[in-house]
């Protein structure tokens, strides 16, 4: 097995209809070679349909799909030069790990000895050297996931597709395996398209995140760009659970803007803002609460929850309810406490 290829992907004005329902109205998207790009969004946003069209499991109603510069729009799945890792891993329980990894190669006509040599190489790439004789049931969930990745990689695809690959793992294992997938992708440099509805997962593994809504791209960018500079209220709430509040842009000075939020003035990135009414997205950890009965921006604790390294608050204010994460307070403020609302410098963004 050679090192994985690095194919570019392009969706060119792609539309997908299911009867009278349009799942993807008009999608144009470029994925650079060697990038891990995550399609993220709520259920029904079109991310899985997009992945299935790339895999050749669905045909677009119109438009073109290119892989490595080749138009594959009408090619069947087995001629797409892509491999897919499914939610369920789809390992054969009665076959050894090595047989599972070699299966696709043997099905394609490769001699058994050559296929198993490639399988052992693939298992070594994903850190499972020496485990080829075991059955899948003798491996942990994370190891089974890596077997599925090895099985896909030995086919030497231009693009690796991962469809909700961590959905069957518990929370702790999910964190570890997502790190392993990211480390593997960076080490080998293959192109990957990753589908998930989990925002934290997308932030952890991606070079670039494409957030979809109603079959359209709502925003695309690096994890930091989407978290620090959401383009809309939807993105602000979907990526990292932000509080959206009415604000007034007082002045713009180059790249910064002075903004009033319920009487408190803060400085935030200008993002082409103009003086006048606007909205600010405030991350939960960018809001401070201190006990105070008379404050410029008052609030009242509705509920609090101690979660070890931080306290979660629901705060009632004249601007609406706020969700706050306080990592500095050791003792939760009880419900009914009057508080003063403040803001930390990072975690505030103007949105349209």
Secondary structure, DSSP 8 states (H G I E B T S, - for coil): --------EEEEEEEEEETTEEEEEEEEEEE-TT-EEEEE-STTSSHHHHHHHHHTSS--SEEEEEETTEE-TTS-GGGS-EEEE-TT----TTSBHHHHHHHHHHHTT--HHHHHHHHHHHHHHTT-TT-TTSBGGGS-HHHHHHHHHHHHHTT--SEEEEESTTTTS-HHHHHHHHHHHHHHHHHH--EEEEEES-HHHHHHH-SEEEEEETTEEEEEE-HHHHHHS-SSHHHHHHTT-EEEEEEEEEEEETTEEEEEETTEEEEEE-TT--SEEEEEEEEGGGEEEEE-SS-TTEEEEEEEEE-SS-EEEEEEETT--EEEEESS-SS---TT-EEEEEE-SSSEEEE-
